[in-house]
Amino acid sequence: MNIAIIGAGNVGSALGGGWQQKGHQVVYGVRDAGTAKVNGAASRLAPPEMAARDAEVVVLTVPYGALASVVPALGDLSGKVVLDATNPVGPGFTSAAPAGSSAGQQVAEWAPGARVVKIFNTTGFNIMLDPRFGTESATMFYCGDDAEAKQTAAKLAADLGFEPLDAGPLSQAQLLESLALLWISMAIAHGHGRDMAFRMLKR
């Protein structure tokens, strides 16, 4: 699968490195290739719009504050699967998204026609590098309004070693982003550290 990762920070690098190991073709969309640091000497770099143009899947890993300018600049994303891994973190681990909305829903507004899935936002990049905890895998929640796009997202999560779990329509992104705020606050402010993840148990 041809995947464009917009942003080459910790999250983008962790995701891309894992997918490359599974045989996916990954290109990082970055503004300045000279300063980008990504996994693997063979990693491909391209301007964001060019990376998105040739990709089947576009993964957003830039800071939330950059989304409003980055997403429209990617050009026409109609029909593409767009995975939103961003989190709108405000002061005191509150949401910086507009009331009643989410980063995932905003992405859908800024990229009309794109098949947006919220995913890869509820744990840290270190868990993305290794989501196994003994004999169990961390759960990766995702949500979206397009069934086929969600299947693609689930497969990419499973390729990394996660247990993917469908959380419903894209409106559920508000809840997944709240779950991310819980993870961040527990990891940073409440002494649990980054080596933790959520898992869904059912019976």
TORPA-4810 file (N, C-alpha, C, O; in nm, 3 decimals):
<nodes>
NODE_1_0.084_-0.119_0.000_0.000_0.000_0.000_0.088_0.125_0.000_0.189_0.130_0.070_M
NODE_2_0.050_0.224_-0.078_0.125_0.349_-0.085_0.072_0.446_0.021_-0.044_0.486_0.017_N
NODE_3_0.157_0.481_0.116_0.116_0.561_0.231_0.199_0.689_0.236_0.322_0.685_0.229_I
NODE_4_0.131_0.802_0.248_0.198_0.931_0.270_0.176_0.972_0.414_0.062_0.984_0.459_A
NODE_5_0.284_0.993_0.487_0.276_1.041_0.624_0.314_1.188_0.625_0.427_1.225_0.592_I
NODE_6_0.217_1.271_0.662_0.241_1.415_0.662_0.295_1.452_0.800_0.223_1.451_0.900_I
NODE_7_0.424_1.485_0.803_0.494_1.509_0.928_0.594_1.398_0.954_0.567_1.281_0.926_G
NODE_8_0.708_1.434_1.007_0.814_1.335_1.030_0.863_1.340_1.174_0.982_1.321_1.200_A
NODE_9_0.772_1.365_1.267_0.807_1.365_1.408_0.804_1.224_1.465_0.814_1.126_1.392_G
NODE_10_0.791_1.215_1.597_0.797_1.085_1.663_0.687_0.991_1.618_0.712_0.873_1.590_N
NODE_11_0.564_1.041_1.610_0.452_0.956_1.572_0.464_0.912_1.427_0.453_0.793_1.397_V
NODE_12_0.488_1.007_1.337_0.501_0.972_1.197_0.614_0.875_1.171_0.600_0.781_1.092_G
NODE_13_0.726_0.897_1.237_0.841_0.809_1.219_0.813_0.669_1.272_0.854_0.570_1.211_S
NODE_14_0.743_0.660_1.387_0.712_0.529_1.443_0.617_0.452_1.353_0.638_0.333_1.327_A
NODE_15_0.513_0.518_1.304_0.417_0.452_1.216_0.484_0.409_1.086_0.469_0.295_1.042_L
NODE_16_0.555_0.500_1.025_0.617_0.470_0.897_0.718_0.358_0.904_0.724_0.273_0.816_G
NODE_17_0.799_0.358_1.010_0.898_0.252_1.024_0.832_0.115_1.036_0.879_0.018_0.975_G
NODE_18_0.724_0.107_1.113_0.654_-0.020_1.127_0.592_-0.066_0.998_0.597_-0.185_0.966_G
NODE_19_0.533_0.025_0.922_0.470_-0.014_0.796_0.573_-0.052_0.691_0.549_-0.142_0.610_W
NODE_20_0.686_0.015_0.691_0.791_-0.024_0.597_0.835_-0.168_0.623_0.862_-0.242_0.528_Q
NODE_21_0.843_-0.207_0.749_0.882_-0.344_0.782_0.780_-0.446_0.733_0.813_-0.563_0.711_Q
NODE_22_0.656_-0.402_0.715_0.551_-0.490_0.665_0.536_-0.482_0.513_0.443_-0.541_0.457_K
NODE_23_0.625_-0.412_0.448_0.625_-0.409_0.302_0.548_-0.296_0.238_0.536_-0.291_0.116_G
NODE_24_0.494_-0.205_0.318_0.422_-0.090_0.261_0.522_0.013_0.208_0.634_0.025_0.257_H
NODE_25_0.478_0.085_0.106_0.559_0.193_0.050_0.525_0.323_0.122_0.411_0.369_0.116_Q
NODE_26_0.623_0.381_0.191_0.598_0.498_0.275_0.679_0.617_0.223_0.798_0.605_0.195_V
NODE_27_0.613_0.731_0.211_0.681_0.856_0.181_0.639_0.957_0.286_0.521_0.964_0.322_V
NODE_28_0.733_1.036_0.334_0.705_1.138_0.434_0.690_1.273_0.365_0.778_1.317_0.291_Y
NODE_29_0.577_1.337_0.390_0.555_1.471_0.338_0.608_1.574_0.434_0.551_1.593_0.542_G
NODE_30_0.716_1.641_0.396_0.780_1.739_0.484_0.814_1.865_0.405_0.840_1.860_0.285_V
NODE_31_0.811_1.976_0.474_0.842_2.103_0.408_0.991_2.119_0.382_1.033_2.172_0.279_R
NODE_32_1.071_2.071_0.477_1.216_2.088_0.467_1.283_1.953_0.481_1.305_1.905_0.592_D
NODE_33_1.316_1.891_0.369_1.376_1.759_0.370_1.514_1.760_0.435_1.561_1.656_0.482_A
NODE_34_1.577_1.875_0.439_1.711_1.882_0.495_1.714_1.867_0.646_1.816_1.829_0.703_G
NODE_35_1.602_1.898_0.712_1.600_1.890_0.858_1.515_1.774_0.910_1.514_1.749_1.030_T
NODE_36_1.445_1.704_0.822_1.358_1.595_0.865_1.439_1.475_0.914_1.541_1.439_0.856_A
NODE_37_1.392_1.415_1.022_1.457_1.296_1.077_1.353_1.185_1.087_1.256_1.197_1.161_K
NODE_38_1.373_1.078_1.010_1.278_0.968_1.008_1.351_0.836_1.018_1.473_0.830_1.004_V
NODE_39_1.276_0.731_1.044_1.336_0.598_1.057_1.389_0.549_0.923_1.321_0.558_0.821_N
NODE_40_1.509_0.498_0.925_1.562_0.428_0.808_1.630_0.520_0.708_1.577_0.625_0.672_G
NODE_41_1.746_0.479_0.665_1.821_0.559_0.569_1.751_0.565_0.434_1.773_0.657_0.355_A
NODE_42_1.664_0.463_0.406_1.599_0.456_0.276_1.465_0.530_0.274_1.394_0.523_0.174_A
NODE_43_1.430_0.599_0.380_1.302_0.669_0.385_1.295_0.774_0.276_1.391_0.846_0.250_S
NODE_44_1.178_0.782_0.211_1.156_0.878_0.103_1.094_1.004_0.160_1.006_0.998_0.246_R
NODE_45_1.139_1.117_0.112_1.088_1.247_0.153_1.038_1.321_0.031_1.096_1.311_-0.077_L
NODE_46_0.929_1.396_0.049_0.874_1.475_-0.061_0.796_1.591_-0.003_0.755_1.586_0.113_A
NODE_47_0.775_1.696_-0.081_0.686_1.802_-0.034_0.549_1.744_-0.002_0.505_1.651_-0.069_P
NODE_48_0.480_1.795_0.100_0.354_1.734_0.143_0.252_1.713_0.032_0.193_1.605_0.022_P
NODE_49_0.230_1.812_-0.052_0.128_1.798_-0.158_0.165_1.687_-0.255_0.078_1.612_-0.299_E
NODE_50_0.294_1.676_-0.289_0.338_1.571_-0.380_0.324_1.434_-0.316_0.284_1.338_-0.382_M
NODE_51_0.358_1.424_-0.188_0.345_1.296_-0.119_0.200_1.251_-0.116_0.172_1.133_-0.140_A
NODE_52_0.108_1.343_-0.086_-0.034_1.309_-0.077_-0.092_1.274_-0.213_-0.178_1.187_-0.224_A
NODE_53_-0.046_1.341_-0.317_-0.102_1.322_-0.450_-0.090_1.178_-0.497_-0.183_1.126_-0.560_R
NODE_54_0.021_1.113_-0.469_0.047_0.980_-0.521_0.012_0.869_-0.422_0.041_0.752_-0.449_D
NODE_55_-0.049_0.903_-0.309_-0.073_0.804_-0.204_-0.216_0.751_-0.207_-0.309_0.821_-0.247_A
NODE_56_-0.232_0.626_-0.163_-0.364_0.569_-0.139_-0.416_0.611_-0.003_-0.536_0.633_0.016_E
NODE_57_-0.324_0.621_0.093_-0.358_0.656_0.231_-0.272_0.774_0.273_-0.150_0.774_0.252_V
NODE_58_-0.335_0.875_0.332_-0.265_0.992_0.383_-0.282_0.994_0.534_-0.394_0.990_0.585_V
NODE_59_-0.170_1.002_0.607_-0.173_0.998_0.753_-0.126_1.133_0.807_-0.016_1.178_0.776_V
NODE_60_-0.210_1.196_0.888_-0.179_1.328_0.942_-0.117_1.313_1.080_-0.181_1.265_1.173_L
NODE_61_0.010_1.354_1.092_0.079_1.345_1.221_0.141_1.479_1.261_0.228_1.483_1.348_T
NODE_62_0.097_1.587_1.201_0.147_1.721_1.234_0.080_1.769_1.362_-0.022_1.713_1.403_V
NODE_63_0.134_1.872_1.428_0.066_1.928_1.544_-0.074_1.978_1.508_-0.097_2.025_1.396_P
NODE_64_-0.165_1.969_1.602_-0.303_2.010_1.577_-0.310_2.153_1.525_-0.389_2.182_1.435_Y
NODE_65_-0.231_2.242_1.579_-0.235_2.381_1.539_-0.200_2.406_1.394_-0.231_2.511_1.339_G
NODE_66_-0.135_2.309_1.332_-0.096_2.324_1.192_-0.199_2.268_1.094_-0.189_2.291_0.974_A
NODE_67_-0.297_2.194_1.144_-0.391_2.125_1.055_-0.465_2.219_0.961_-0.481_2.190_0.843_L
NODE_68_-0.510_2.331_1.014_-0.593_2.422_0.935_-0.522_2.471_0.810_-0.587_2.500_0.709_A
NODE_69_-0.390_2.482_0.814_-0.315_2.525_0.697_-0.261_2.406_0.618_-0.253_2.412_0.495_S
NODE_70_-0.224_2.299_0.687_-0.163_2.184_0.620_-0.264_2.108_0.534_-0.234_2.075_0.420_V
NODE_71_-0.382_2.081_0.588_-0.477_1.996_0.515_-0.520_2.059_0.382_-0.513_1.990_0.280_V
NODE_72_-0.564_2.185_0.377_-0.600_2.242_0.247_-0.483_2.247_0.149_-0.502_2.236_0.028_P
NODE_73_-0.362_2.262_0.202_-0.244_2.271_0.115_-0.209_2.138_0.050_-0.128_2.134_-0.043_A
NODE_74_-0.268_2.029_0.096_-0.239_1.898_0.037_-0.309_1.878_-0.096_-0.282_1.780_-0.166_L
NODE_75_-0.397_1.967_-0.132_-0.469_1.955_-0.258_-0.594_1.870_-0.244_-0.645_1.850_-0.133_G
NODE_76_-0.642_1.822_-0.355_-0.767_1.745_-0.358_-0.745_1.606_-0.300_-0.670_1.526_-0.356_D
NODE_77_-0.810_1.578_-0.188_-0.797_1.448_-0.122_-0.922_1.363_-0.143_-0.940_1.262_-0.074_L
NODE_78_-1.007_1.401_-0.235_-1.132_1.329_-0.259_-1.104_1.183_-0.288_-1.021_1.149_-0.372_S
NODE_79_-1.176_1.095_-0.217_-1.164_0.951_-0.239_-1.050_0.886_-0.165_-1.046_0.763_-0.154_G
NODE_80_-0.956_0.965_-0.115_-0.843_0.907_-0.043_-0.881_0.874_0.102_-0.964_0.941_0.162_K
NODE_81_-0.818_0.771_0.154_-0.830_0.740_0.296_-0.737_0.834_0.371_-0.616_0.836_0.345_V
NODE_82_-0.791_0.913_0.463_-0.712_1.007_0.542_-0.722_0.966_0.688_-0.830_0.967_0.747_V
NODE_83_-0.609_0.930_0.746_-0.603_0.889_0.886_-0.555_1.006_0.970_-0.445_1.058_0.949_L
NODE_84_-0.638_1.047_1.065_-0.604_1.160_1.150_-0.552_1.110_1.284_-0.627_1.053_1.363_D
NODE_85_-0.423_1.132_1.309_-0.359_1.087_1.432_-0.331_1.203_1.527_-0.254_1.188_1.622_A
NODE_86_-0.394_1.317_1.502_-0.362_1.437_1.581_-0.449_1.447_1.706_-0.553_1.383_1.717_T
NODE_87_-0.403_1.529_1.800_-0.480_1.556_1.922_-0.479_1.705_1.953_-0.372_1.766_1.960_N
NODE_88_-0.596_1.764_1.973_-0.606_1.906_2.008_-0.588_1.927_2.158_-0.687_1.937_2.231_P
NODE_89_-0.465_1.934_2.203_-0.436_1.944_2.346_-0.425_2.090_2.387_-0.340_2.164_2.337_V
NODE_90_-0.514_2.131_2.479_-0.513_2.267_2.529_-0.454_2.274_2.669_-0.407_2.173_2.721_G
NODE_91_-0.455_2.390_2.731_-0.400_2.406_2.866_-0.468_2.313_2.966_-0.590_2.293_2.961_P
NODE_92_-0.389_2.256_3.055_-0.444_2.169_3.156_-0.502_2.041_3.102_-0.594_1.984_3.161_G
NODE_93_-0.449_1.994_2.988_-0.495_1.871_2.925_-0.644_1.878_2.890_-0.716_1.780_2.906_F
NODE_94_-0.688_1.994_2.842_-0.823_2.011_2.792_-0.821_2.009_2.640_-0.714_2.019_2.579_T
NODE_95_-0.938_1.995_2.579_-0.945_1.992_2.433_-0.937_2.133_2.376_-1.002_2.225_2.426_S
NODE_96_-0.856_2.148_2.272_-0.845_2.276_2.202_-0.935_2.281_2.080_-0.937_2.381_2.008_A
NODE_97_-1.011_2.174_2.055_-1.103_2.173_1.941_-1.226_2.258_1.972_-1.257_2.280_2.089_A
NODE_98_-1.295_2.305_1.870_-1.418_2.382_1.894_-1.519_2.298_1.972_-1.523_2.176_1.958_P
NODE_99_-1.600_2.364_2.052_-1.701_2.295_2.131_-1.792_2.213_2.041_-1.841_2.262_1.939_A
NODE_100_-1.814_2.088_2.078_-1.901_2.002_2.001_-1.838_1.943_1.877_-1.906_1.879_1.796_G
NODE_101_-1.707_1.963_1.860_-1.639_1.910_1.743_-1.510_1.842_1.786_-1.486_1.821_1.905_S
NODE_102_-1.428_1.808_1.689_-1.302_1.739_1.715_-1.207_1.766_1.601_-1.246_1.818_1.496_S
NODE_103_-1.080_1.732_1.622_-0.983_1.745_1.513_-1.024_1.658_1.395_-1.014_1.700_1.279_A
NODE_104_-1.070_1.536_1.423_-1.111_1.447_1.315_-1.222_1.506_1.231_-1.218_1.497_1.108_G
NODE_105_-1.321_1.565_1.294_-1.432_1.626_1.220_-1.388_1.750_1.145_-1.438_1.778_1.036_Q
NODE_106_-1.296_1.824_1.203_-1.243_1.940_1.132_-1.167_1.899_1.006_-1.178_1.963_0.902_Q
NODE_107_-1.090_1.791_1.017_-1.018_1.742_0.899_-1.116_1.710_0.787_-1.090_1.742_0.671_V
NODE_108_-1.228_1.646_0.822_-1.329_1.613_0.721_-1.386_1.739_0.655_-1.418_1.737_0.537_A
NODE_109_-1.397_1.847_0.731_-1.446_1.973_0.676_-1.343_2.036_0.583_-1.378_2.090_0.478_E
NODE_110_-1.215_2.027_0.622_-1.109_2.089_0.543_-1.071_2.006_0.421_-1.004_2.057_0.330_W
NODE_111_-1.111_1.881_0.418_-1.077_1.793_0.306_-1.205_1.728_0.253_-1.225_1.608_0.270_A
NODE_112_-1.291_1.806_0.189_-1.419_1.752_0.140_-1.397_1.636_0.043_-1.315_1.643_-0.048_P
NODE_113_-1.472_1.529_0.065_-1.460_1.413_-0.020_-1.361_1.309_0.029_-1.362_1.196_-0.018_G
NODE_114_-1.276_1.347_0.124_-1.181_1.250_0.181_-1.255_1.155_0.273_-1.357_1.191_0.333_A
NODE_115_-1.204_1.034_0.285_-1.263_0.933_0.372_-1.182_0.930_0.502_-1.084_0.856_0.514_R
NODE_116_-1.225_1.010_0.597_-1.146_1.037_0.717_-1.173_0.932_0.825_-1.288_0.896_0.852_V
NODE_117_-1.065_0.884_0.884_-1.073_0.792_0.999_-0.985_0.848_1.109_-0.870_0.884_1.087_V
NODE_118_-1.040_0.856_1.229_-0.962_0.896_1.346_-0.897_0.771_1.405_-0.966_0.675_1.438_K
NODE_119_-0.765_0.773_1.417_-0.692_0.654_1.464_-0.550_0.696_1.502_-0.504_0.804_1.462_I
NODE_120_-0.481_0.613_1.577_-0.342_0.636_1.617_-0.324_0.762_1.700_-0.223_0.831_1.689_F
NODE_121_-0.424_0.792_1.784_-0.414_0.912_1.868_-0.427_0.882_2.017_-0.411_0.972_2.099_N
NODE_122_-0.455_0.757_2.055_-0.487_0.728_2.195_-0.373_0.663_2.272_-0.394_0.609_2.381_T
NODE_123_-0.254_0.668_2.218_-0.136_0.618_2.290_-0.013_0.690_2.238_-0.022_0.768_2.143_T
NODE_124_0.102_0.663_2.298_0.223_0.733_2.260_0.300_0.664_2.149_0.276_0.548_2.117_G
NODE_125_0.393_0.736_2.091_0.470_0.681_1.980_0.552_0.560_2.022_0.577_0.470_1.942_F
NODE_126_0.594_0.557_2.149_0.672_0.443_2.196_0.590_0.314_2.194_0.644_0.206_2.171_N
NODE_127_0.459_0.325_2.218_0.372_0.208_2.211_0.348_0.170_2.065_0.330_0.052_2.034_I
NODE_128_0.346_0.267_1.976_0.332_0.237_1.833_0.450_0.155_1.783_0.436_0.074_1.691_M
NODE_129_0.566_0.178_1.844_0.684_0.099_1.806_0.673_-0.045_1.854_0.728_-0.135_1.791_L
NODE_130_0.602_-0.067_1.964_0.585_-0.202_2.019_0.458_-0.208_2.103_0.462_-0.180_2.222_D
NODE_131_0.344_-0.245_2.042_0.218_-0.246_2.114_0.189_-0.374_2.191_0.079_-0.392_2.242_P
NODE_132_0.286_-0.464_2.199_0.266_-0.589_2.270_0.299_-0.573_2.417_0.401_-0.515_2.454_R
NODE_133_0.211_-0.627_2.503_0.230_-0.631_2.648_0.221_-0.777_2.690_0.112_-0.827_2.719_F
NODE_134_0.335_-0.844_2.692_0.333_-0.987_2.718_0.263_-1.061_2.606_0.306_-1.053_2.490_G
NODE_135_0.156_-1.132_2.638_0.082_-1.208_2.536_-0.033_-1.129_2.478_-0.106_-1.181_2.393_T
NODE_136_-0.052_-1.005_2.519_-0.165_-0.925_2.472_-0.116_-0.802_2.395_-0.001_-0.760_2.407_E
NODE_137_-0.208_-0.748_2.316_-0.178_-0.628_2.238_-0.262_-0.512_2.286_-0.375_-0.531_2.331_S
NODE_138_-0.207_-0.392_2.278_-0.284_-0.272_2.308_-0.396_-0.257_2.207_-0.381_-0.292_2.091_A
NODE_139_-0.509_-0.204_2.253_-0.621_-0.176_2.164_-0.598_-0.045_2.092_-0.557_0.054_2.152_T
NODE_140_-0.626_-0.044_1.962_-0.623_0.080_1.886_-0.765_0.111_1.840_-0.818_0.047_1.749_M
NODE_141_-0.825_0.212_1.904_-0.960_0.254_1.868_-0.956_0.338_1.741_-0.860_0.411_1.716_F
NODE_142_-1.062_0.326_1.663_-1.072_0.409_1.543_-1.219_0.436_1.515_-1.307_0.361_1.558_Y
NODE_143_-1.245_0.545_1.443_-1.383_0.578_1.407_-1.384_0.651_1.274_-1.287_0.715_1.235_C
NODE_144_-1.497_0.641_1.205_-1.512_0.705_1.076_-1.647_0.673_1.016_-1.722_0.592_1.070_G
NODE_145_-1.678_0.738_0.905_-1.808_0.721_0.841_-1.804_0.635_0.716_-1.908_0.607_0.658_D
NODE_146_-1.686_0.591_0.675_-1.672_0.511_0.553_-1.622_0.372_0.593_-1.513_0.358_0.647_D
NODE_147_-1.703_0.270_0.565_-1.672_0.133_0.610_-1.542_0.082_0.548_-1.461_0.020_0.617_A
NODE_148_-1.522_0.107_0.420_-1.401_0.057_0.354_-1.276_0.126_0.408_-1.173_0.062_0.428_E
NODE_149_-1.287_0.256_0.432_-1.173_0.330_0.488_-1.139_0.277_0.627_-1.022_0.267_0.663_A
NODE_150_-1.241_0.244_0.705_-1.216_0.190_0.839_-1.150_0.053_0.831_-1.066_0.020_0.916_K
NODE_151_-1.185_-0.027_0.733_-1.119_-0.156_0.716_-0.970_-0.137_0.685_-0.885_-0.210_0.736_Q
NODE_152_-0.940_-0.038_0.602_-0.800_-0.008_0.572_-0.726_0.036_0.697_-0.614_-0.008_0.723_T
NODE_153_-0.788_0.124_0.775_-0.726_0.170_0.899_-0.701_0.055_0.995_-0.595_0.047_1.057_A
NODE_154_-0.800_-0.034_1.007_-0.786_-0.148_1.097_-0.671_-0.239_1.054_-0.596_-0.288_1.138_A
NODE_155_-0.659_-0.261_0.924_-0.550_-0.346_0.876_-0.415_-0.284_0.906_-0.322_-0.354_0.946_K
NODE_156_-0.403_-0.154_0.887_-0.275_-0.088_0.914_-0.242_-0.091_1.062_-0.125_-0.100_1.100_L
NODE_157_-0.344_-0.082_1.147_-0.321_-0.094_1.291_-0.276_-0.234_1.327_-0.184_-0.252_1.407_A
NODE_158_-0.341_-0.335_1.268_-0.304_-0.474_1.295_-0.163_-0.503_1.245_-0.090_-0.581_1.307_A
NODE_159_-0.124_-0.442_1.134_0.012_-0.461_1.082_0.117_-0.416_1.182_0.228_-0.469_1.184_D
NODE_160_0.083_-0.319_1.265_0.177_-0.270_1.366_0.175_-0.354_1.492_0.262_-0.338_1.579_L
NODE_161_0.076_-0.443_1.504_0.066_-0.528_1.621_-0.045_-0.490_1.718_-0.058_-0.552_1.824_G
NODE_162_-0.125_-0.389_1.683_-0.237_-0.349_1.768_-0.357_-0.442_1.749_-0.366_-0.515_1.650_F
NODE_163_-0.448_-0.438_1.846_-0.579_-0.497_1.830_-0.674_-0.385_1.791_-0.713_-0.306_1.876_E
NODE_164_-0.714_-0.376_1.663_-0.800_-0.266_1.620_-0.943_-0.285_1.670_-0.992_-0.398_1.676_P
NODE_165_-1.010_-0.175_1.704_-1.147_-0.181_1.754_-1.226_-0.063_1.700_-1.191_0.053_1.722_L
NODE_166_-1.334_-0.094_1.628_-1.420_0.007_1.568_-1.502_0.076_1.677_-1.579_0.012_1.748_D
NODE_167_-1.485_0.207_1.689_-1.555_0.284_1.792_-1.677_0.358_1.737_-1.741_0.433_1.811_A
NODE_168_-1.710_0.338_1.608_-1.830_0.399_1.554_-1.802_0.506_1.450_-1.697_0.506_1.387_G
NODE_169_-1.898_0.599_1.432_-1.885_0.703_1.329_-1.783_0.809_1.366_-1.729_0.809_1.477_P
NODE_170_-1.756_0.900_1.273_-1.651_1.000_1.294_-1.684_1.093_1.410_-1.592_1.150_1.470_L
NODE_171_-1.811_1.110_1.442_-1.847_1.194_1.557_-1.787_1.141_1.687_-1.770_1.217_1.784_S
NODE_172_-1.754_1.013_1.691_-1.691_0.954_1.808_-1.547_1.002_1.828_-1.486_0.974_1.931_Q
NODE_173_-1.494_1.074_1.728_-1.358_1.128_1.742_-1.347_1.219_1.864_-1.240_1.230_1.925_A
NODE_174_-1.457_1.284_1.900_-1.455_1.368_2.020_-1.419_1.284_2.143_-1.343_1.329_2.229_Q
NODE_175_-1.474_1.163_2.150_-1.448_1.077_2.264_-1.307_1.017_2.257_-1.240_1.004_2.360_L
NODE_176_-1.263_0.981_2.138_-1.127_0.926_2.125_-1.023_1.033_2.160_-0.919_1.001_2.217_L
NODE_177_-1.050_1.157_2.126_-0.957_1.263_2.162_-0.960_1.290_2.313_-0.858_1.327_2.371_E
NODE_178_-1.075_1.271_2.376_-1.080_1.280_2.523_-1.002_1.166_2.586_-0.935_1.184_2.688_S
NODE_179_-1.011_1.048_2.525_-0.934_0.933_2.575_-0.785_0.961_2.563_-0.706_0.923_2.650_L
NODE_180_-0.747_1.027_2.455_-0.607_1.064_2.438_-0.562_1.161_2.546_-0.451_1.150_2.598_A
NODE_181_-0.648_1.257_2.580_-0.614_1.351_2.686_-0.596_1.280_2.819_-0.510_1.317_2.899_L
NODE_182_-0.677_1.177_2.843_-0.660_1.097_2.964_-0.524_1.028_2.963_-0.452_1.030_3.063_L
NODE_183_-0.488_0.967_2.849_-0.358_0.898_2.840_-0.243_0.997_2.864_-0.151_0.970_2.940_W
NODE_184_-0.251_1.111_2.797_-0.143_1.210_2.810_-0.130_1.259_2.953_-0.019_1.269_3.006_I
NODE_185_-0.243_1.289_3.017_-0.237_1.341_3.154_-0.185_1.235_3.251_-0.110_1.267_3.343_S
NODE_186_-0.225_1.110_3.230_-0.176_1.003_3.317_-0.027_0.981_3.298_0.046_0.959_3.394_M
NODE_187_0.019_0.988_3.172_0.160_0.964_3.142_0.248_1.076_3.193_0.357_1.052_3.245_A
NODE_188_0.202_1.200_3.178_0.287_1.314_3.205_0.267_1.371_3.345_0.364_1.399_3.416_I
NODE_189_0.141_1.387_3.385_0.113_1.461_3.509_0.085_1.373_3.629_0.095_1.420_3.743_A
NODE_190_0.051_1.248_3.609_0.006_1.166_3.720_0.092_1.043_3.745_0.047_0.947_3.808_H
NODE_191_0.214_1.045_3.696_0.315_0.950_3.738_0.312_0.811_3.680_0.382_0.723_3.730_G
NODE_192_0.232_0.787_3.576_0.224_0.652_3.522_0.327_0.626_3.412_0.352_0.511_3.378_H
NODE_193_0.386_0.731_3.358_0.485_0.713_3.253_0.424_0.677_3.120_0.303_0.653_3.111_G
NODE_194_0.507_0.673_3.017_0.459_0.653_2.880_0.444_0.506_2.842_0.385_0.476_2.738_R
NODE_195_0.494_0.416_2.923_0.492_0.274_2.884_0.362_0.208_2.928_0.363_0.113_3.006_D
NODE_196_0.251_0.259_2.876_0.119_0.207_2.910_0.027_0.227_2.790_0.055_0.309_2.702_M
NODE_197_-0.082_0.152_2.788_-0.179_0.164_2.680_-0.314_0.111_2.727_-0.322_0.038_2.825_A
NODE_198_-0.419_0.150_2.656_-0.552_0.102_2.689_-0.580_-0.030_2.616_-0.531_-0.053_2.506_F
NODE_199_-0.660_-0.115_2.680_-0.703_-0.239_2.617_-0.850_-0.264_2.651_-0.892_-0.251_2.766_R
NODE_200_-0.927_-0.299_2.548_-1.067_-0.333_2.568_-1.080_-0.481_2.604_-1.028_-0.568_2.534_M
NODE_201_-1.150_-0.509_2.713_-1.179_-0.646_2.755_-1.328_-0.669_2.741_-1.407_-0.587_2.786_L
NODE_202_-1.367_-0.781_2.679_-1.509_-0.810_2.658_-1.538_-0.954_2.699_-1.452_-1.042_2.691_K
NODE_203_-1.660_-0.976_2.745_-1.706_-1.114_2.772_-1.859_-1.122_2.761_-1.917_-1.229_2.780_R
</nodes>
